[in-house]
Amino acid sequence: MEGILLKCGHSANATDAYGDPCCAICAGLTNDLDYKTPAESQPALSDRTAKCTYCKKTVKSSLELAFFECRPDRETDNFYCGCRGWD
């Protein structure tokens, strides 16, 4: 999946039935289309870190991280490192 930040705050982590990038986390949670609409601007992540939501491992922020969520108003972004498996 290419590195695209969506309006929902997550990087695109899936594709819809038409092959367009979308967010599998937020799809269907609201009536808006934020889960498949690219953000107006892509974030500058060079000085940011992301923390795994489960084991708290930290790495350099990247739109390529699994289930990445950009949180510019917080100290760290979120992602999932695979520590609990991929099933």
C-alpha atoms as one frame of an Amber mdcrd trajectory, in Angstrom:
protein
   0.000   0.000   0.000   1.393   3.363  -0.948   2.001   5.967   1.754  -1.141
   8.117   1.716  -2.547   9.824   4.789  -6.343   9.865   4.805  -8.648  12.417
   6.456  -9.437   9.902   9.218  -5.786  10.237  10.341  -4.668   6.732   9.346
  -2.455   5.813   6.449  -4.240   3.921   3.693  -4.103   0.273   4.812  -6.588
  -1.381   2.444  -8.355  -0.904  -0.879 -12.077  -0.668  -1.552 -14.047  -2.696
  -4.100 -12.796  -0.343  -6.852  -9.136  -0.678  -5.893  -8.949   2.786  -4.328
  -6.932   3.290  -1.100  -8.977   3.343   2.108  -8.801   2.727   5.856 -10.060
  -0.657   7.041 -10.091   0.625  10.641 -12.546   3.484  10.035 -14.620   2.141
   7.127 -18.267   1.981   8.122 -17.799   3.732  11.470 -19.251   7.038  10.257
 -21.363   8.299   7.397 -18.617  10.562   6.060 -15.978   9.565   3.524 -12.923
  10.484   5.635 -11.872   6.806   5.581 -11.112   7.045   1.858 -10.438  10.741
   1.222  -6.774  11.806   1.140  -5.822  14.471   3.699  -5.434  17.999   2.314
  -1.710  17.867   3.092   0.641  15.032   3.858   2.453  15.311   7.202   6.132
  15.992   7.784   7.121  12.961   9.857  10.916  13.335   9.888  11.091  14.396
  13.552   8.273  12.216  14.881   8.061   8.787  16.500   5.261   6.241  16.512
   4.362   3.933  19.381   2.795   0.468  19.057  -0.631   0.613  20.669  -0.053
  -2.764  22.388   3.605  -3.264  23.412   4.614   0.436  23.329   7.638  -0.187
  21.059   8.687   3.109  19.424  10.049   3.623  15.922  10.450   6.509  13.487
   7.036   7.604  12.177   6.250   6.537   8.618   3.142   6.223   6.485   4.443
   2.742   5.632   3.976   1.420   9.198   1.122  -1.047   9.714  -2.091   0.690
  10.814  -0.260   4.006  11.166  -2.236   6.864  12.731  -0.857  10.393  12.522
  -1.568  12.324  15.727   0.041  15.761  15.267  -1.579  17.066  18.458   0.097
  14.337  20.559   3.687  13.516  21.434   3.704  10.272  19.392   1.820   8.718
  16.504   0.324   5.187  16.688   0.969   1.995  14.745   0.889  -1.793  15.199
   4.233  -3.662  15.205   2.811  -7.189  14.929   3.615  -8.112  18.536   0.304
  -9.955  18.941   0.379 -11.668  15.573  -1.235 -10.915  12.232  -4.283 -13.207
  12.296
